[in-house]
Amino acid sequence: MEHLSVKLTKIEHRFGAKKIFSIDSLSAYEGDRIGIIGANGQGKSTLLKLIKGEMNPDSGKVQREIDFNFFTQIEEINEWTNFEEIDWELVARLSVPKNPASTLSGGEGNKYRLAQTLSSYKPGLLLDEPTTHLDRKSIQTLIEELRYY
C-alpha cells in the first residue's frame, strides 16, 4: 500500500506580476524519487520551499503527511555541530577539513551542509542542487548515501 508523502492541489505562485508556476495536482508517495528539471528562474527552489513549508503558495493547498529534511541551494554554514548531531564518518568520507566554518571553500561548505542534512533521518528528503561545487568523489559519496537513505 502506498503512503502519501505530499500532495499539492491547485497551487499557483507568483513573484510580483510574474506567474512562476501553476500546478493543478501533484502527489508524491513513500519511495518516490522525483527530479525537478527546468531553466533558471522557473521556480524549482520555490517549489521545494513550498513542499517543505518554508513558503506558502499564493493559492492552493499543500498537504504534508511526513517531515522533510531540506538541503537548500544557498545557505550560511553553521559552525561545527556537536558530535551527537552529525555523522562524522560522512564528514570524513566527504573530505571536509575540520577548520572554522568561515574558512571552508564553497565545495567544502556544501559537503559539510550535506553531511548535516543527511545526518538526521526524516522520511522525506528535498535536495536543491546538492552537487554544486562537489568533486567527483563527493558526488559518488552522495549517490551512495542517497541509495542508503
C-alpha positions in Angstrom: 0.0 0.0 0.0 1.4 3.4 -1.0 1.6 6.0 1.7 1.1 9.6 0.7 4.1 11.9 1.4 2.9 15.2 0.0 0.0 16.4 -2.2 -0.2 19.8 -3.9 -3.6 20.9 -5.2 -4.4 23.9 -7.4 -1.1 25.6 -6.5 -0.2 28.9 -8.0 2.8 31.1 -7.1 3.9 34.5 -8.4 6.7 36.9 -7.8 5.2 40.3 -8.4 3.1 40.2 -11.6 5.1 37.2 -12.9 3.4 33.8 -12.5 6.2 31.4 -11.6 4.2 28.2 -11.8 0.7 26.7 -11.7 0.1 23.1 -10.6 -3.3 21.5 -10.8 -2.4 18.4 -8.9 0.9 16.7 -7.8 1.3 13.9 -5.4 4.4 12.0 -4.1 4.3 8.8 -2.2 6.7 6.9 0.1 9.6 5.6 -2.0 9.1 8.0 -4.9 12.2 9.7 -6.3 11.4 12.8 -8.3 13.7 15.1 -10.1 12.6 18.7 -10.9 14.2 20.0 -14.0 13.9 23.5 -15.5 15.7 26.6 -16.5 16.9 29.2 -14.0 14.1 31.3 -12.6 11.4 28.7 -13.3 10.6 28.1 -9.7 12.4 24.8 -8.8 13.7 26.2 -5.4 10.4 27.9 -4.7 8.5 24.6 -5.2 10.8 22.8 -2.8 10.3 25.6 -0.2 6.5 25.2 -0.6 6.8 21.4 -0.1 9.0 21.9 3.0 6.6 24.6 4.4 9.1 27.4 4.3 6.8 29.4 2.0 3.1 29.4 1.4 1.6 29.4 -2.1 -0.4 32.4 -3.4 -3.3 30.0 -3.8 -3.9 26.3 -3.4 -3.1 23.7 -0.8 0.0 21.8 0.2 -0.8 18.7 2.2 2.3 17.3 4.0 2.0 13.8 5.5 5.6 13.5 6.5 8.6 15.6 7.7 11.3 16.6 5.3 15.0 17.3 5.6 15.9 20.1 3.2 19.2 20.9 1.7 18.9 24.4 0.3 20.9 25.7 -2.7 22.3 28.6 -0.8 22.7 28.9 3.0 25.1 30.1 5.6 27.4 27.4 7.0 26.8 26.9 10.7 29.8 26.3 12.9 30.6 22.7 13.7 27.8 20.8 15.2 28.4 18.8 18.4 29.2 15.1 18.0 25.7 13.8 18.6 24.2 15.8 15.8 26.3 14.9 12.8 27.6 11.8 11.1 31.3 12.5 11.4 32.2 9.4 9.3 30.2 11.0 6.4 32.1 14.3 7.0 35.3 12.4 6.7 34.2 10.5 3.6 33.4 13.8 2.0 36.9 15.1 2.9 35.7 18.1 4.8 38.6 19.6 6.8 37.9 20.4 10.4 38.6 24.1 10.1 36.5 27.0 11.3 33.3 27.1 9.1 34.2 30.6 7.9 37.4 29.3 6.3 35.8 26.5 4.3 35.7 26.8 0.5 32.4 26.7 -1.4 32.7 22.9 -2.1 33.8 22.1 1.5 30.9 24.2 2.9 28.4 22.4 0.6 29.8 19.0 1.6 29.5 19.9 5.3 25.9 21.1 4.9 25.1 17.9 3.0 26.5 15.9 5.9 24.4 17.9 8.3 21.3 17.3 6.2 21.9 13.6 5.8 22.9 13.0 9.5 19.4 13.1 10.8 16.7 10.9 9.2 13.3 12.2 8.2 11.1 10.2 5.8 11.3 13.0 3.1 14.4 14.5 1.6 14.5 17.6 -0.5 17.8 18.5 -2.2 18.2 21.7 -4.1 21.2 21.4 -6.4 23.2 19.3 -4.0 26.2 18.6 -6.4 27.1 22.3 -6.8 30.8 22.7 -6.1 31.3 19.0 -5.5 34.2 16.9 -6.9 33.5 13.5 -8.5 34.4 11.6 -5.3 32.0 13.6 -3.3 29.2 13.2 -5.9 29.8 9.4 -5.7 29.6 9.5 -1.9 26.4 11.5 -2.2 25.0 8.9 -4.6 25.9 6.1 -2.2 24.2 8.0 0.7 21.1 8.5 -1.3 20.9 4.8 -2.1 21.1 4.1 1.6 18.6 6.9 2.5 
